[in-house]
Amino acid sequence: MTKKQSTANLAVPAHLEGLSFEDAMAELNKLVNCMEAGELPLEASVSAYQRGSELVKYCASQLEKVEQQVKVLEAGMLKPFADSGNQGGNQGNEE
């Protein structure tokens, strides 16, 4: 099973449903920093690890959804725009 297949089949826990991707990443970053600094007792570290694992799965599922949306856009309306010359901004400025 590939990584993409495993994230697509993940059910998002109810307590994470309203959380934005950015908020989830910020919380995950905070948890990682606390764990790396050794600021948490053992039980709190286990809880933080569990929460972090849920956040990683949630973020992966959110990224998977966005990737699918981008693929749909690329297949339709964005491709002709990209092929229409220098209207894309920095296309002619690459070195």
Disulfide bonds with the S-S distance in Angstrom:
none
